[in-house]
Amino acid sequence: MQRQPLPPAAGPDTSPDSWMDAALAEHLQTQAWLENLGPMPMNLGLRGLMWLLRIYVLFMITVVGVNVAQLWR
C-alpha cells in the first residue's frame, strides 16, 4: 500500500493549487478509466456456481419458512 505524497512546501514557484490540480487530474483520469470498464465476462463454471447459489438461497428460504410455520402451529 502506497503512502499518499505530502504536498510540496510553499515556496516562490509552487502554489497550493498546482499540487491540488495534479492530484485532481490523476483522480479524474482514474475515474474515467473506471467508468469505461465493462462487466467482466463469466465463464461456464462461474455462471454455474451463481445459479447453484441462487437455488441454494431459494431452498434455504423455503426451509426457514417451513420451520417458522411449524413453530407457530
C-alpha positions in Angstrom: 0.0 0.0 0.0 1.5 3.3 -1.0 1.5 6.3 1.2 0.0 9.5 -0.1 2.7 12.0 -1.0 2.8 15.1 1.1 2.0 18.4 -0.6 5.1 20.4 -1.6 6.3 23.0 0.8 5.2 26.5 0.0 7.8 28.4 -2.0 8.1 31.0 -4.6 7.5 28.7 -7.5 4.8 26.4 -6.0 1.2 27.4 -5.4 -1.3 25.5 -3.4 -3.3 25.0 -6.5 -0.6 23.3 -8.5 -0.3 20.1 -6.5 -4.1 20.0 -6.0 -4.6 20.3 -9.7 -2.1 17.4 -10.3 -3.9 15.2 -7.7 -7.3 16.1 -9.2 -6.1 15.3 -12.7 -4.9 11.9 -11.6 -8.3 11.3 -9.8 -10.3 12.3 -12.9 -8.1 10.1 -15.2 -8.7 7.1 -12.9 -12.4 7.8 -12.7 -12.7 8.0 -16.5 -10.8 4.7 -16.7 -13.1 3.0 -14.2 -16.2 4.3 -16.0 -15.0 2.7 -19.2 -14.7 -0.7 -17.7 -17.4 -3.1 -18.7 -18.7 -6.1 -16.8 -16.3 -9.0 -16.5 -17.2 -11.9 -18.7 -18.3 -15.0 -16.8 -17.1 -18.4 -17.9 -19.3 -21.5 -17.7 -18.0 -22.6 -14.2 -18.7 -19.2 -12.6 -22.1 -19.0 -14.3 -23.0 -22.5 -12.9 -21.8 -21.5 -9.5 -24.0 -18.4 -9.5 -27.1 -20.5 -10.4 -26.3 -23.1 -7.7 -26.1 -20.3 -5.2 -29.4 -18.8 -6.3 -31.0 -22.3 -6.0 -29.4 -22.8 -2.5 -30.8 -19.4 -1.3 -34.3 -20.2 -2.5 -34.1 -23.7 -0.9 -32.9 -22.2 2.4 -35.7 -19.5 2.4 -38.2 -22.4 1.9 -36.7 -24.4 4.8 -36.8 -21.4 7.1 -40.3 -20.6 6.1 -41.4 -24.2 6.8 -39.7 -24.1 10.2 -41.3 -20.8 11.1 -44.7 -22.2 10.1 -44.2 -25.3 12.2 -43.1 -23.3 15.1 -46.3 -21.2 15.1 -48.6 -24.2 14.9 
